[in-house]
Amino acid sequence: MKIAILGGTGDEGAGLGLRWAAAGHEIIIGSRLAEKGMRAALDLKARLPQAAITGTDNLSAAMLAELVVLAVPYQAQEVTLDVVKDQLAGKLLVTVVAPTGEKKARVWRLPDNVSAAEQAQQQLGDITRVVAALQSIGAHHLKDLEFQMDCDVLVCGDKGADKRIVMQLCEDAGMRGINAGALQNASVAEGLVSVLVAVNIIYKVKSAGIRITGID
Ligand SMILES: NC(=O)c1ccc[n+]([C@@H]2O[C@H](COP(=O)([O-])OP(=O)(O)OC[C@H]3O[C@@H](n4cnc5c(N)ncnc54)[C@H](OP(=O)(O)O)[C@@H]3O)[C@@H](O)[C@H]2O)c1
């Protein structure tokens, strides 16, 4: 697929982009600044020369892609989506955003009683389908393609076909995607981030994760 990653200059977006590129997808790294997006893409290509990775500004990235990933901090979600809203019409938006507290990421705070993913869906309207995924993974090891990610990924959304696409993207990035129900359940996946940050700090590790048991 041709995948744009808004905020793909950060750890989470760049790491996922590298893994998806390694799996054969075409990746467009988006940034507020086209030049920064290009630099980030070159950095990733240096790790994987044969990969199809380019960089540009968020608006152009969203325009060029068939699937768009939102990988900016929660505080930047609304303004970023405002910029690309028209380009997302008819497309699938995968959001990895988790609204952790601004100062204490290890403490969970649900903003305005609605998940970041549902806020994105409200902002974009029904013309864009939103799926929430990949919140509860640690970005730390993503760029190490040899590293086996030891976690499952909760995938929340309102359409089965969209979730199947995203579950395949989880597989492509080396993780098992779990259909975790409606987009309304995204608040639980988003909340897990603070729990896992706390676990990382308490146990002095870098990538605590979750596993769903009881299914094959
Ligand atoms: N890091 C993790 O382990 C992890 C794991 C799971 C989920 N997540 C989620 O993934 C998202 C990205 O995480 P990250 O660690 O990669 O974040 P990050 O490095 O802080 O930010 C990612 C990119 O977002 C853009 N950005 C930052 N501040 C902005 C602002 N005020 N306005 C507009 N754009 C801004 C920047 O891109 P440009 O300057 O290039 O525009 C930045 O490189 C977050 O929502 C986070 O909760 C992170």
The ligand as an SDF file (V2000), in Angstrom:
LIG
                    3D

 48 52  0  0  0  0  0  0  0  0999 V2000
    6.8280    6.8050   21.2060 N   0  0  0  0  0  0  0  0  0  0  0  0
    6.1690    5.6940   21.5330 C   0  0  0  0  0  0  0  0  0  0  0  0
    6.7150    4.7440   22.1300 O   0  0  0  0  0  0  0  0  0  0  0  0
    4.7120    5.5690   21.1630 C   0  0  0  0  0  0  0  0  0  0  0  0
    4.1110    4.3250   21.2490 C   0  0  0  0  0  0  0  0  0  0  0  0
    2.7700    4.2040   20.9030 C   0  0  0  0  0  0  0  0  0  0  0  0
    2.0410    5.3120   20.4920 C   0  0  0  0  0  0  0  0  0  0  0  0
    2.6550    6.5180   20.4400 N   0  0  0  0  0  0  0  0  0  0  0  0
    1.8810    7.6920   20.0170 C   0  0  0  0  0  0  0  0  0  0  0  0
    2.3490    8.0400   18.7330 O   0  0  0  0  0  0  0  0  0  0  0  0
    2.3080    9.4570   18.5830 C   0  0  0  0  0  0  0  0  0  0  0  0
    3.6980    9.9240   18.1670 C   0  0  0  0  0  0  0  0  0  0  0  0
    4.6220    9.5630   19.1610 O   0  0  0  0  0  0  0  0  0  0  0  0
    6.1450    9.9980   19.0330 P   0  0  0  0  0  0  0  0  0  0  0  0
    6.8470    9.5150   20.2470 O   0  0  0  0  0  0  0  0  0  0  0  0
    6.6690    9.6170   17.6960 O   0  0  0  0  0  0  0  0  0  0  0  0
    5.9460   11.5920   19.1310 O   0  0  0  0  0  0  0  0  0  0  0  0
    6.9160   12.8170   18.8440 P   0  0  0  0  0  0  0  0  0  0  0  0
    8.2430   12.3290   18.3900 O   0  0  0  0  0  0  0  0  0  0  0  0
    6.8580   13.7250   20.0200 O   0  0  0  0  0  0  0  0  0  0  0  0
    6.1440   13.5590   17.6520 O   0  0  0  0  0  0  0  0  0  0  0  0
    6.0060   13.0070   16.3800 C   0  0  0  0  0  0  0  0  0  0  0  0
    6.0050   14.1140   15.3500 C   0  0  0  0  0  0  0  0  0  0  0  0
    4.8490   14.9320   15.5300 O   0  0  0  0  0  0  0  0  0  0  0  0
    5.1420   16.2400   15.0730 C   0  0  0  0  0  0  0  0  0  0  0  0
    4.7920   17.2130   16.1340 N   0  0  0  0  0  0  0  0  0  0  0  0
    5.3290   17.3250   17.3530 C   0  0  0  0  0  0  0  0  0  0  0  0
    4.7750   18.3670   18.0340 N   0  0  0  0  0  0  0  0  0  0  0  0
    3.8960   18.9150   17.1920 C   0  0  0  0  0  0  0  0  0  0  0  0
    3.0120   20.0270   17.3050 C   0  0  0  0  0  0  0  0  0  0  0  0
    2.9360   20.7550   18.4230 N   0  0  0  0  0  0  0  0  0  0  0  0
    2.2350   20.3080   16.2430 N   0  0  0  0  0  0  0  0  0  0  0  0
    2.2910   19.5940   15.1170 C   0  0  0  0  0  0  0  0  0  0  0  0
    3.1190   18.5200   14.9510 N   0  0  0  0  0  0  0  0  0  0  0  0
    3.8950   18.1990   15.9870 C   0  0  0  0  0  0  0  0  0  0  0  0
    6.6420   16.3220   14.8320 C   0  0  0  0  0  0  0  0  0  0  0  0
    6.8260   16.2040   13.4220 O   0  0  0  0  0  0  0  0  0  0  0  0
    7.3130   17.4400   12.5240 P   0  0  0  0  0  0  0  0  0  0  0  0
    8.0940   18.3830   13.3980 O   0  0  0  0  0  0  0  0  0  0  0  0
    8.1520   16.7710   11.5350 O   0  0  0  0  0  0  0  0  0  0  0  0
    6.0670   18.0480   11.9810 O   0  0  0  0  0  0  0  0  0  0  0  0
    7.1720   15.0850   15.5090 C   0  0  0  0  0  0  0  0  0  0  0  0
    8.3450   14.5690   14.9040 O   0  0  0  0  0  0  0  0  0  0  0  0
    1.8500   10.0460   19.9260 C   0  0  0  0  0  0  0  0  0  0  0  0
    0.4910   10.3810   19.8660 O   0  0  0  0  0  0  0  0  0  0  0  0
    2.0730    8.9080   20.9020 C   0  0  0  0  0  0  0  0  0  0  0  0
    1.1400    8.9220   21.9700 O   0  0  0  0  0  0  0  0  0  0  0  0
    3.9770    6.6800   20.7550 C   0  0  0  0  0  0  0  0  0  0  0  0
  1  2  1  0
  2  3  2  0
  2  4  1  0
  4  5  1  0
  4 48  2  0
  5  6  2  0
  6  7  1  0
  7  8  2  0
  8  9  1  0
  8 48  1  0
  9 10  1  0
  9 46  1  0
 10 11  1  0
 11 12  1  0
 11 44  1  0
 12 13  1  0
 13 14  1  0
 14 15  2  0
 14 16  1  0
 14 17  1  0
 17 18  1  0
 18 19  2  0
 18 20  1  0
 18 21  1  0
 21 22  1  0
 22 23  1  0
 23 24  1  0
 23 42  1  0
 24 25  1  0
 25 26  1  0
 25 36  1  0
 26 27  1  0
 26 35  1  0
 27 28  2  0
 28 29  1  0
 29 30  1  0
 29 35  2  0
 30 31  1  0
 30 32  2  0
 32 33  1  0
 33 34  2  0
 34 35  1  0
 36 37  1  0
 36 42  1  0
 37 38  1  0
 38 39  2  0
 38 40  1  0
 38 41  1  0
 42 43  1  0
 44 45  1  0
 44 46  1  0
 46 47  1  0
M  CHG  2   8   1  16  -1
M  END
$$$$
